[in-house]
Amino acid sequence: MQMDIAMQKVEKMRIEDPVRFNRLVHEGMAIELGIMSPADKKSKSAEKLKEEFFPNDAAYREIAQAVLDGKRAIVEPKVKEQIKAGKDPVDIVTNALMPGITVQCEMYDLGMSFVPEILMSNDAMQAGIKICQDKIGKVPSKGVIASFVAAGDLHDIGKNICAAILRANGYTVIDIGMDVPKEKVLEIVKKEKVKLVCGSTLMSTTKPGLVDTSLLLELEKTGVPVACGGAAVSKAFVDTFTNSMYTKSPLETVHTAAKIMEGKKWNELRA
């Protein structure tokens, strides 16, 4: 009887939160293989994560905490105060707003927060980014980037965060959306003079979409590589196919974009 109830709960998680279900399955496999011990997950707390990712600057730290708490009403005036004080809007995004969402996502990965908390943090961060973007105003674009979530995946929080950070850093980002087939990505690349595609997925089952898209863009000789990221993606996986690079975070994606715009090729960046 107890086993039946347990299995019902497992099935409920699989249907309602497939991302967490898949992650727990993989973590269980890793523990069984001795790659990760249960203590690894317990070793981090919210305070330790904040020590690791939060800025030292007190004002920036308040903004990061407000993002973590999902307090849009606090983020907006705090960001305006920093802009009024002469702080660089891009610096605010990078070192005040981004750390808050980073800690929230880390907490989610450790089972310490849930999707509603991430959505609230994302909303608070986006409000701050909009204020920063309004301050920056219209500036010459550094280049055109297309962003998408692999076919079959409906989780777009990571994509949205990455796109917002890229825009804050001066790039024009075309958001193709989620559950995007490779043919749609190719169409946008040819139509919009895209220089880099950013693809992501949170589910292991949809990783092939990144492979297929990268190879199609290469086969069609577009010269446009795919920067791959997301919870289900690793460098080891991305290194198994061509015309692609692994970017672990939005900031790493920004650095990769800068190098691509300078004329670097995907294989040079991977090396």
N, C-alpha and C positions, 0 to 999 in steps of 0.2 A: 504494500500500500504506500509506504513512504517512498519507495523507489518510483512508483507511478507518479506521485506528486512531484518528485524531483525532475523527472523526465518532462512532465508537463511544463514546468518552469523553464527548463532548458529550451524546449520547443518555442515557448512564448518569447524568450530572448532572441532566438534565431530569427523569428518573424519580425519582431518589433524593433530590434537593434542589431542588424546583421553585422555592422562594423565591430561592435564590441564582441559579438559571438565569435567572429572569425579571429579576432585578436586573442581571445581567451583560448581558443583551440590551438593557435600557433604557440602561445606561451606555454600551454600544457605540454605540447610536443617538445619545446625547447627545454623545459624542466626535466622531462623524461629522458632526453638525450644528454642532460648534464650541461647544456649550454648556458642555462640561466637557473638560478636557485630562487625559491620563493622569497628569500631574504632580500633579493635585489629590488623587488617591488616595495618592500616595507621600509627600505633604507631612506626613502625620500618622504618628506612631509611638505606641507604648503609653505612653511617658513623656510625650509631648506631650499625649495624651489625659488622662492623670492630672493634669497641670498645669492642664488646662482644667476638669476636673470634680471632682477630689478636694478635700476640705476642707483648710483650713490647720491646724486643730486636730490635734495629733499623735495623740491617742487616737482621734479620729474617723477619721483617716487610716489607722490600723492596722486598724480595722473595715472600712473601704472596701476596703483591700488584701486582707483575708481573704475578703471577698465575691467580689472579682475572682478570687482564687485558688481559690474554691470550697471554702474550709476552714471547714466548719460547726463543727468542734471548737474553732476559734479564735474564731469569731464569737460563739458563745453566752456564754463566760465574759467576753469583752470587753464585750459589751452589758450583762451583769449588773453588771460593774464600774462602768459609766457610770451605770446606774440607781441603784446604791448610793451613787454620788457626788452624786446629786441632779439628774442631767440629765433634761430633759423627754423622755419616751418618743417623742413625736411628732417632736421635734427629732432624736432619734437615727435614726429611720426616714428622715427627710427629708435629713439632712445627713451621715449616716455610712453607713447601709445602701444607700440609693438610689444614691449616686455610684458604688459598686462595680459594680452591675448596669448602670448607664448606660455606663460605660467598656467593659464586656464586650460590650454590644450595639453600641456604636460600632465596636469591634474586629471584630465579626462582619460588620458592614456593609462594612468595608474588606478583608474576606477574611483577617483576622489571627487569627480564632478560629472555632470550629465549634460545631455544636449541642450536643455533649456538654459543652463548657465553659460554655455558657449555662445548661444544665440544672443543672450543679453550682453555679454562682453563684446561680442562682435558689433552689436548695435552701438554701444558706447564708444568703441574705437572708431567706427565709421563716422560718427558725429564729430569726433575730434579731427579726423582726417579731412572731412569736408571743410572745416574752418581753416585748416592749414592750406588746403588746395585753393580756397578762395583768396587767401593772402598771397599765395604765389602768383595767382592770376594766369593769364595766357602767356605761356613761354614757348619758344620753338621746341618742337618735339625732338627727342633724341632718337626716335625710331619707332616703327610700328611692330607691336607684339600681339599675337593672337593667343587667347587663353581658353582652355576647354577641359571638361571632365570626360574621361573615357566612356565609350559606349557601354551601357548597362549600369552605370553608376549615377545615382541621383544625389550624391553628397557634394555640395559646392561651397561649403564654408572656407575650406583651404584655398580654393581657386579665387574666391572673392577677396580674401585677405591678401593673397599674392598680387592680384590685379590692382588692388588699392595702393599697395606699397610701390609697385612699378609706376603707377600714375603719379604718385607723390614724388617719385624720382625723375619725372620728366618724360616718361614714355607714353605713347598713345597705345592703349590696350583695347583690342576688340574682343569682347566677351562673347564667345560662340555659344556658351551655355554648358549644360550637363547632359550626359547620355548622348554624346556626339559621335556619329560614325566617321570613319576616316575620310570618306569622300567629301563630307561637309567641310572638314578642316582643309583639305586640298583646294576646294572651291574658294574659300576665304583667302588662303595664302596667295592664290593666283590673281584674285580680284583686288586685293587691298595692299599689295606691295609689302607683305609681311616679311620681317627679317628673322624672327624667332617665334617659335610656338612653345607655349608652356602647357604641358599636359599633366593631369593629376588623377589619382584614384585612391579611394580609401578601402577598397575591397580587393582581396587577392584574386577573386574570380574574374575581375574586369581588367586585370593587368595586360592581357593580350591586346587590348585596344590601343595601348601606348606603343606596343611593338608594331602593330599593323600600320598605325599612323606614321610612325617614324620611317618605316620601310617604304610606304607609299610615296611620301614626300621625296625620298631618295630616288625611287624608281622613276618618278616623274621629273627628275633633275631640277627641282625647285631651288636647291642650294640652301634650303631652310631646315635647320635642325630642330629637335624637340628637347626642351629642358623638362625632365620628368621628376615628379615629386609626389608626396602624399603618404599617408600612414602605411599603405601596403607596399610601398616602393623602397628599394634599397639600391645602393651603388652596385652591389654584386649582380642584382637583377638587370639593371640598366646596361651594365657592361657586357651583357650577353647579346645585344643587338646594336646595329650601327645607326648612324645619324642621330645620336642621342647623347645627353649628358644628365647626370644625376645632380639635382640641387636639393639640399636638405632643408633649407629654410627660404622664406621670401627674400631675405637680405642676400643670401647666396645666389638667388635667382637674379637679383639686381646686378650683382658683380658679373655674373655670367652674361647678362644682357649687354653690359658695357663692353665686354670683350668681343662679343659677336658683332656689335655695331662698329667696332674698330677693324673688323675684317678677319678675326680669328675663326678657324674652322672647328667643328665639333671634336674632331680627333685630336687637335692641338690642346683643346681645353681638357679633354679626358686624360691626356697624357700628363 
